[in-house]
Amino acid sequence: MLDHVIRDATVVDGTGAPGFTADVGIRDGRIAAVGTVTGESRTSEDATGLVLAPGFVDPHTHYDAQLFWDPYATPSLNHGVTTVAAGNCGFTLAPLNPARPGDADYTRRMMSKVEGMSLVALEDGAPWNWHTFGEYLDALEGRIAVNAGFMVGHCALRRYAMGPDAVGGQPTGEQLTAVLRLFHEAMDAGAWGLSTTQSSTHSDGDGRPVASRHARPAELLALAKAVGEHEGTQIEAIVAGCLDQFSDAEIDLLVEMSAAAGRPLNWNVLTIDASVPERVPRQLTASERARKAGGRVVALTMPILTPMNMSLGTFCALNLIPGWGPVLGLPVPERIEKLRDPDVRAEMLHRARSKEAGVFQRLANFGRYVIGDTYSPGNEGLTGRVVNDVAAERGQDPFECLVEICASDGLRTVLWPMPTDNDPDSWALRAETWRHEDVLLGGSDAGAHLDRMCGAPYTTRFLGDCLRGRRLVPLEQAVKMLTHDPAQLFGLRERGRVREGFHADLVLLDPERVDAGQATLVHDLPGDSPRLDSKAIGIRAVWVNGVVAIRDDEVTGAVPGTVLRSGRDTRTVSTT
């Protein structure tokens, strides 16, 4: 007897083939039948007019901590994501050296700074009862509603082996041996591979470059070779050029790491903007060179424009503009005084619009910012207005106007930059770039930057755009890009397709309605900390391993997910 049958659905199976009408039967967590199902089942439902697709796979998240207080990985699961890859960018919560209990506090403060996680939520929402990476994975096993695989972070490995010297220091021979030993132990426990960062934007809770940024190529290549000694593994790496354009040395490093491991290496995020036509060819040079060297370098790119709010009062992307950090790092009264100085503002604008700002130049058109939440009587009625319009009324230049609005709120004002790459040429370039064999959709950063952005709903928003908006790709291809393609990159065993024998990770959606609601600020993290959330529209149900985890945008309370472990749940993916 079948556990459940979904009848008369339009099955879009993840292969890119045309959708077809069929029944899908589920038994013991697997897809037991696809076609006309006549046997008995415990339950069934009519899916006439609805699309049944494989569960979506998000290749870049930071749910490492959130899963402890939110086993549903909301809002990703609501938007059809049944499998998440976490432990990215070199940052993981394990291993932790038992001889240094303070390392847990260092890790929490680092994650709060570099990934925008609430420190209170990190302190109160996770048990912190592990030391080894395997113990961390075991702490999640059996209590999550999504399938989750975790890379092991280079920063944690260095911190464990080197202590405070991990920041600024080079490992001795003995310490490097310890790093590699810890890495192999994590891999044996089921880590998916290595994640590391060399990005100039990644700093710890003390404002210093995170540990992996101090690693030299020899250390990175030693770890890459170690990745290749384990079944079903990957590398995820971030370098400074990921934000704009790679240097020759960065391309060499990514290519050499992938080739040394004999494993795919993915990075994020590829920003596509028709006003910078040279960026995409430059970034994909790494992929082309890797193919020739026996490796594979895959770029992650988002199929939607993910709005990210800004503030002059708290750490955000504005702090990363060259020359802005020292000003925005001052105590608030001194910061306001500096920002009101015309000479200081002129220098800040010059730096923001210079070539050295790279991709952050996108943030420098302050007249196009939309004013979000305000807090002072003087700013009443400004929410939702464009700075240019307010500046014209006041006879101010846009940046001066923005500063005065924020100063009235004690710099608490929420600001929303309008995207600069929402033009037809940029969307045409995206559609073209998506066809490249080494470009993959993803990079949501779900679980991170919680009060600044909400990338998790990219799946439903993309599908809605494909069905009723720009229609850049057909539905069947869009589903393949969200399911089969990332499952193939990670070598997921029997996931990513609607096929008999595969795990029953499924999404039932209404093609006439599927979309994502506007991001809104909610206070549902431990300690009443805020985050942005987005309602899923048109998602009828989500199954994880054959069990309904979401029904009409509400969690069911079931926790059918599993911690996906390398080798057991993943196979090795060839780089050739």
N, C-alpha and C positions, 0 to 999 in steps of 0.2 A: 504494500500500500504506500502511496505517495503521501508526503506530509502536507503538500500544498500544490495547487495548480493555478497558474495565471492563464486565463483563457482568452483566446482571440486577440492577443496583443499584436501590434506591429513590431516585430522583432528586428532591431538594428543591432547586429551581432558583434560589432567591433572590428570586423574584417574590412570594412569599407564597401561591402557588397550591398546591393539594394535591399531595403527592408522587405519583410514578408510577414504574412499573417500566420500565427501559430500559437499553440498552447505550449507552456513551459512548466514541466513538473519538477518539484524539488523533493529530494529525500536525503536525510542524514547530512545536510549541509552542502550537498552537491546538486548540480543540474542533472536530473535523471532522465528527462525526456524533452525533446524539442520537436514539435509537429502536431499531430492530432492525438491527444491524450484521452483514452477511453477508460482507463483503469480507475479504481476507487482512490479517493484521497480524503484525508482528514478534514481539510478545508480547501476552499477555492474562491476565486474572485473573477469577475468579468472585467476585462481590460480592453473592451472594444473602443477603438478610437484613440487609445493610448500607446505610447512607445515604450518598449521594454529594451533597455540597454545594459551592458555590463556596468558594474560599479566603476566610478571614475578613480583614477590614480593620480594623486598629487605628488610630484617628484621633489618638492622642496618646501618643507614646513619646519616649524620649531615647536612642536607639541610635546617636547621632552618633559616639561613640567606640568603643563595644563592637564594632561591626561590623568594626573593623580586627583585633581578636584573636578575634572570634567571628562569622564571616560568616553563621552560622545564626540569629543573633538568638535564641538560646535564653533562656528556654524558650518564647518566643512561637511560633516555627515548630512546635515539638512540639505545641502546642495548636491548630494549624490556621491560624495567622495567616500569610498569604502576602504581605501588603502592609502596610507600616508608614509612618505619617507621623511624621517626626522634626523636629528643629530648633525645638522648641516653647518657649514661655515666654520668648522673647527671647534664648535662649542657643544659640549655634552656635560651632563651632570655627574658622570662617572668616567673613569675611576677616581676615587678619593683616597688619599693616603691616610690610613688609620692612625699613623704616628703624628699627624698634624690635623686635629679636629677643626682648626681655624680655616682649613682649605675649603670647607663647605660654605663658610661665610664669604670667602673671596669669590667663589664660584657664583654665589647668588648675586653679589654686587656686580660682578662682570656681566652676568646675563641681564641684569636690570639695565645696565648702561648700554651694552652693545646691541641687545635685541629688544629693548624697550619693554621689558616685562616688569610688572609691579613687584617691587621688593617685598612688600607685605604678603602678596600672594605666594611668592616663592618661599618665604619663611613659614607661612602658616598652612599652605595648601599641599605641600609635599612632605613625606615622612623623613626623608634624608636618613634612611636606615640601611644604607648600602655602602660598600667600599669598592668591590670589584664591579666591572661592567656587567658581568653575568648576574650579580645580585641585583643590580639596577633593573635589568630585563625581567628577572624573576618577580620583582616588586610590582610590575605591571601585568604580568601574565594572569589571565583569567578574570581581569577586572576592567577591560576596555571594550568599547562597542565597535571600534574600527580595527582593521588590520594595520599594524604599525611596524615598520622596519627602521633600524637606527644605525647610522654611521657612528664610529667612535671618533671623538674630537681630538685633534692634535694638541690643543691647549691643555686639555685635562691630562693627557699622557705626559706632556712636559712638566706640568705642575706637580704631578705625582712623583716623578723621578728626580726633579731638580729643585723643587720647592720654590721659594721666592726668586731664585736665580733663573727660573724659566723665563722671566721677563728681563730682557737685556743680556742674558748670558748664553754661552754655547755649551753644549753637553760635553763632559769628559767622555772618554771611551767607555767607562763603566756606566755612566748615566745614559748614554745612547743605547747600550746593551739593555739597560732597564726599560727604556722607552719601547724598544722592539719587543722585549719579553711581555710587557703589558699589552702591547698591541696584539700580539699573537694570542694572548689569553682572551682578549675581547673578541677576537675573530672566532676562536674556538667556542665561545659562548653564544655566537650568533650575530655579531655585528656585521653590517652589510659591507663595511669597508672603511676607508679613511676619509675624514673631512678635514680640511685645513684652510687657513686664510693668510694671505699676505697683504690684505687690503689696508690702505692707509687710513680708512675710516673706522677701523675696528680698534677701540681702546677699552681698557678694563675699568673697573669701578674707581680706580685711582687716577684715571686719565692717561695711563701709560699704554703703549702699544701692547696688544695681547701677546701671549707667549709664542704662538706659532709664527708671528711676524718676524721673530728673531732667528728663525730657522734658516740655515743656508741650504743651497741646492743639494749638497751631499746628504744631509739629513733627510730631506724630502724624498730623494731618490732611494735611500735605504728603506724608508717606509713604503714607498711605491712598490719596490721589489717584494717586500713582505706581503703586500696585498695579493700579489700574484701567486702566493703559496696556498691560498685558500679558495675553496669552491664558491662560486656564485657571488663574487665580490665586485666592488666598484671604488672609484675615487671621486670625491667632490672637492673642488678647489676654487678658491677666490683669490684673485690678484687685483692690484690697484686698477689695472686697465679694464677690468670687467665693467666699470662704470662708464667708460667712454671708448678708448681704443687701446689695444695691447701694445706694449713695447716689444721690440724684437726679443729681448731677454725673457719676457713673460711668455711669449709664444714658444720659445725654446724650452722653457721649464715645463709648461703644460704638455707639450709633445713628448718630452723625455720621460715625464712621470707616467703617462699613459703607456708608452712603449715599454718602459721598464717593468710595469705591472702586467702588461698584456691584458689590460682591462679598460673598459670605457671610463672616461673622465668627463664629468659634467660640471658646468659653471653657470652662474647667473649674475645679472640678467642681461640679455641682449636687448638694448633699447633701440627701437626702430623709429627713425624720424627722417622724413624726406628732405628736411632742411640740412641734414648732415649726411649726404648720400655716400660719403666715403666710409662711414662707420661699419655698416654691415659687411662689405667686402673685406675690410681689415680684420674684423673679429672672426670671420669664417676662414681666414687664412690659417688659423690654428688648426681647424678641422681638416683642411686640405693637406697641410703638412703632416699632420698626425697619421692620416691614411697612408701616406707614402712611407712613414717610419714604422709602420706596424702597430700604431695605436689608434685610438678614436677619441676625439674631443667633441663633446655635444654641448651646444648652447641652449639654455632654457630661455624662453621668451613668453611674455604674457599676451594672450589674445584680446585683452581688454585694456582700457586705461583705468588704472587703479588710483583713485584720488587719495592723496595723503595730506592731512592737515598740518599746518605749521604754527609755530608760536615763537614769539620773542622772549617768552618767559621760561620755557623748559627746553631741554635738549631735544633737537630735531635735526633735520637735514640742513637747515640754515647754518647750524654750528659747523658744518663740514665745508662750507665755502671758504677758500683760502683767505686768511686774515680776519674772518668773522668770529672764530672761536674765542680769542682773547676778550673781545668786546662782550659777546653773549655769555661769557663765563663769569662776568663781574656780578657782585651782589646787585639786586634789583635797583636800588636807588642810584648806585653809580652807573649801572647799565643804562637807565633812563637818561641820566645826565649826558652820557657819551652819545647815545642815539640822537639826542636833541641838538648835538653839535653839528652844524652844517659841514664842517671840514671832515669830521669823522664819517658822516653819511656819504659824502662824496668819495672818500677813499674806499669805503665798503662797496659802493656801487661799482667803482672802477675794478676792484678785485673780482666782484661777482660776474662782471661782464667780460673779463679777460680770458684768454685761452687757457690759462692755468686752472680756471674753475671747471673746465671740462663739461661733463654732463650737468653740473650744478648751474650752468648758465641758464638752464631752463627755469630756474627759480627766480631769476633776476628781473622779470617783468612785473613789478609790484602793482602797477595799475590794473592788471588783470586778476588780482586776487579778489576772492569773494569773502566778505566778512561773515564769520560764523557766530558762535556764542559770544556775547558781550556781557559785562558785569556792572558797569557804572551808569548812573542816570544820564550822563552826558552822551553815552553811546546808544541810548534807547532808540530803537527804530532802524539801526544800521544793519542788523542781521539780514543776510541775503543780498546786500547791496554790493556793487562792484566798486573797488577803491577809486578807479578812474573817475567815476561819476561823482563820488563824494569829494574828491580832490578838486574837480572843476568847480563845484559849488563853493568850496572854501578858498579857492584861489591859491592852492598849494600844489607843489609837485607831488606825484603819487607816493614816493617813499616817505617824504615828510608827513604826508597825510596819514599813511599807515602807522608810522611811529607814534603820532599824536593820539590816534585811536587806541593803540595798544597801551600807551602810557596812562591814559585815562582809566584803564582797567588794571593798572599795576602790572602790565604785561601778560595778563591772563587771557586776552582775546584769542579766539580760535580763528585761524586764517586758512582759506582753501585756495591754493593756486589753481587757476584755470589751465588745462593742458595746452601745450603749444604744438602738439603733434596730432591733433584731431582733424586733420585735413584729408581730402580724398587721396592726395598723392601718398601720404604716409600710410593710409589703409591699403592702398594698392601695393605698396612696398612690403607691408606685412604679409599680405596674401602670397606674394611671390616668395618671400623669405621662408614662410612656413613649409614650402615644398622641398626645401633643402634636406638632404638625407641626415644631416647632423644638427638639425634644429628641432627642438621638442617643446611643446606647450607646457608651461608651468612656471614656478617661481613665485608662488602666492605669499610666501613668508608667513603663512597662517600660524598663529600661536605666538607671533612676535609683533612688536610695535603696536600693541593692542589698542591704545588710545589714539593712534595716529593714522592707521590705515586698516582696511578690511579687504584683503586680497582673496580670502577663502571662496567667495561666491563667483569666481571667474568662470566656473564650469557652467552654471545656469545662465549667467549673463551672456556668455559666448554662444551657447545654444540658442538663446532667444534672438541674438543678433543674426545668427545663421538662418533661422527660420522666418523671422519677420522684420529684420533690420537690413543690414548691408548685404547679407546673403553671399559672403565672400567664398564660403565652401558649402557643399551640400551637407545635409544632416548626417548622412552615413559616414562621410569623411570626417566631419567634426567629432562624431562619437569615437571613431578610430583614433583620432589624435588625443583624445582624453582617456582612452582605455588601453587598447592593444599596444599602442606605441610606447607609452611609459612602462607598461608591463614587460614589454620586450627588452627595453633598455636595462631594466633591473633583473631580467631573467626570472621573473615571477613564475613559479610553477603553477600551471592550470588556473591562471587568472587573466582577466582582460578580454574575455570573449564569452558570448552566450553559446555554449557548446556542451553537449552531453559529456559528463565526467568532470567538467570544470567546477570549481567552487562556486556556490550560488551567491555571488556578489552581484546584485542586480539593482537597477533603478527603473521605476515605473513613473513616466512623466506625461504630462499633457502638452502636446506640441503647440497647441493654440495659446498656451499661457506661460510656458516655462520661462523663468526670468529670475532676477534677484531684486529684492527690495532695496530702498535707499538705506545706506549705513546710518545707524543711529547709536548714540552713546547710551550704554546701560551700565549699571553698577551691580554686577553679579559675580565679581571675582572675590576670593577670600579677602577679608578686610574691607569689603565694600568698594574695592578699587574699580575704576572704570575701564571699559573696553568698547570698541565699535562692534556692532552686530548687524546682521542683514537677514531678513526673512527670505526663505526660499518660496518661490511662486511656481505653482504647477508641478511640484514634485509630489506624486500620490503616495509613493512608498519607497523605502530603501531597505534591501535585504543585505545582511552581512553573514556569510557562511550559512545561508538558508534561513536565517531568523530575521523577522522584521525589526529593524532598529529605529526607523522613522516612519510615521504614518501621518500624512497631511501636515508636515512641518513640525510635528511634535515627537519627542523621544518616547519610546515605548517602555523604557526601563530595562530592556534586555541588554546584555553585554556579551555579544557573540563573537567579538573580535579576537584576534590572536596576535601575539608578538611574532612577527615573521623573522626567522633566523636563517642566516646565510647557509647555503649548502642544503639544509633540510627543505627550505621553502623557496630557494633561488638556485638557479643553475648558472654556470659560467657562460657569459656572453662573449662571443668571439669579437675581436677588434678588426677582423679582416672580412 
